């Protein structure tokens, strides 16, 4: 049976993206259109006389956030457009997972970069009919940052106020699971217990930390590094809790309808994704600057150098969607009482990605038994 949530409010909350500093607390946060910055404007259009694929246009959505740097940089450098030839690419940005899933369902976008929680929720609420996860993008980039004057050891977290981005989002579930493994009791709905979980928009969390209303936060980058810049201390890097220090924070989804109708276009975008990730990993300093340049173009304000330099190394850009960690995260939500046991069979279709990886001389990736049968 597909997952059903315990209340309307919880259904809305669990759909929130996993690691997004521009995340809005309400599920109605809207996206906003992107504009190419001057030095890449010429890369946003198909090359003259380039061969068109099966679709005239592909519409891509992503978040203006470092954990979506594959999309930021692929857009900024025109790397997706290069692979698409005469098929035009258009971009939209979103501030929260629910709005991106809604855009995918309505056909406003065809392909999107998104976190695990909204992908799980979108898939299960549609009875497995609206999306597929077709590629990986990023791992890591989540930390527990605390006020070192109040919290010096892990045990000191007990009794403190710790922020997470939103009820039921990936960091919220991770904190609840970590606390439960330590034997601490927390009511998942209210956040009250041995640790007081304060659900706070990532945009507001630094101010809440400065005001002393929270003693720390389990948050993604660059919010974690913003707290460090305010004097916070990294008490725990979530990557240390996972096998091989890897867990999905961003992956690539596609409308099942678009995948069926335009597999060649999806393949071209995934080819661009793989090549973008390879460029990022081969040119980390240049990639960091490119991501920040695109953030500046979108928002008018780049990340400060100290925040960017601290945040960037903790995010790993990979082609593998780390399917087993998606299932583990869903299991944590079930254990916390936030999610009924979801049917995730068929949420992945990695056949096109593995075709691209083979052509690039790279090993295939696994779907953890959750692939299309």
C-alpha positions, 0 to 999 in steps of 0.5 A: 500500500502507498504511504498515507500520512497521519494528518493533512498538516503532516502530509504537507510537512513531510514533502519538504525538501531535504536540504535547502537553505531557502526552504519556506516553512509553509508548503506553499512557498513558490518558485521564481523564474531564473534569468541567465547572468551576462557571462552565460546568456549566450549559452542558454540558447541552442547552437545554430543548426543544432539537431533537435531531439524529440522535444522542442523544449525541456523544462528543468527545476532546481533550488538555488542552493549549494546542494543543487550545485550540479544544476546551478553549474550545468545551467550557468555553464550551458552544459545541459544545453550543449548535450540537448543540441537543438532542444531548448532548455528552460529553467525554474527555481523553487524554494520548497519541495511541494512547489516543485512536485506540484510543478512536475505534476502539472507539467510546468517542469519535466525534470527536477533536482530535489531532496529525498523527502519530497520525492518519497511523498510525491511518489507515494501520494500518486500511487507511484504514477507521477515521477521516477528518480533517474539520477544522483547529484549530491551527498552530505552537507548536513551538520549539527552545529551548537552553541559551544558555551551551552553544549560541549559534548553530545550528551549536553544536547539533552534538554536543549533547543535544537532547530531543524528545517521543518517537521518531517523533513530529512534533517528533522527525521535524522535528528529524531532517529539519532536521539532515539538511538541514544535512548532519548524520548521526543514526541515527533509531532510537537518536538517536545521531549528530552530534546526540544526540536524547534522547527525553524525556516533555515532563513531564520535559524541564524537569527534564532541562534543569535537571539539564543532561542535555539542552542543549535541546529541540525541543518544543511549547508550553507546554513550550518556554515552560517552558524559557524560564522556566528561562533557555532561549533560543528558537534556532528557531521551527519555523514559520520552516521552513514556507511561510507559517509554517504547519504542522498541529499539531492537527486534527479527526478523526471515526470514518468510521462515525459520519460516515456515520451522523450527518453532521448531528452532525459538521456541528454540531460543525464549526460549533462549531469554526469559531465557536470559532476565530473567537471565539478570534481576535477575543478573544485575551486572553479566549480565553487565560484561558478555555483556562487556566481549563479547564486548571485545572478539568481538572488543578487547576493553571493554567499560570503567567502567564509561561509562558501569555503566552509560549506563546499567541502562537505558536499560530494557531487556524485552520479549514484543516487544512493538508493539504499539510503533513501530507503533507510531514511524512509524507515527512520520516518516510519520508526519516528511515527511520521510515515506509514510504511511506504511502497517505494517499489518502482521509484527508481529507473536507473537504466538511462543513467547506467547507459550514460555511465557505461558510455563514459567508462564508469561503473553502473549504480544500483537501485537497492531493489526499488527499480522499475520491474 
